[in-house]
């Protein structure tokens, strides 16, 4: 289960914050490339697919305005941080798979530099427990 | 695919080569299960197949069925897209592509794709530009899809899939004008199912509707390509036969009469035969001065066929002066 770290914040919250910020950054970059409507569609397809294995992801809300993880926070309190990390990792991997299918490396090249450090950071938080 | 939608795809195919350095541009349109492909004329067949396969794959990944290419009909238009560049290598393979869903209000109606035999042919700026084109195209295609469906509702009879009375009125106006102006022949055949009320009363309206549909299908198969078959109302149908003289019109009408007479109809558990009565009018033979008069003459001829015992073809007989 989630643990409280030294700063008083739940590990799951830290991981969630990290991925929430990452998804918002991805949204910002990719929506500028392919538009909000198509991106919303891709996000929803991804959530639907990865949400089968990690149901907490189904609480993510996607609209043309962006992505909100407010609904996920409560659900995540009862989920081990490693599963939150794996769920989001699965989501991002599938999203990248869709990006590559649509536009080879064009989208991935723009987004990957933002993703890689955040995933490493999430791994570091989890390994600190 | 309606004419208008084909025009939009064609227009994009003609203009996109001015914006992107591409070897092929494709539109996958779900409604008609069709893939339109505009490509450099020197593109080898293997390249075309790769592009098609890729588009269908993307479409299936977007959650739209299988990646079975055979469910799409493919129309390839070969053009000189890159006059300033070298010809495409006969062994060229698909090296770069951008494929985007055509999405409107959350619904995917197809996808569009630009493709190249060159590596890294497209960058982020191209993608940005192409997505704007994609949105415009999706919105326009959706608009025409709706327009086509409204148009179809407006001109077809939903029960029989024949043209409706409104379409008939439009069509007869044009055909009559043409015939009256040029002096060419124009025939009308009015058809009525004999004792149809009995079918409805005995077997119910659902069975009656099915009979209407089946007889409508027989009518469609009995006429020429240029003829128009419409439901005139109730169990009455009307045929416009442009450039058909009395002899040809009689032949068509007689063919219909015999076909209906010899077709067994299954109504509920019963197998029975039905007949039709037909009335013919013709311009210039009957000297009609307007389309209304020509229709009235066909109607009077039909009345004669009914009065004469049904299951027969009657030609308009002008009253003696």
Interface residues (C-beta under 8 A of the other chain):
Chain A: X32 X33 X34 X35 X37 X38 X40 X41 X45 X98 X101 X102 X103 X104 X106 X107 X109 X110
Chain B: X57 X58 X61 X62 X63 X96 X97 X98 X99 X100 X101 X103 X106 X108 X122 X123 X124 X126 X127 X128 X131 X132 X134 X135
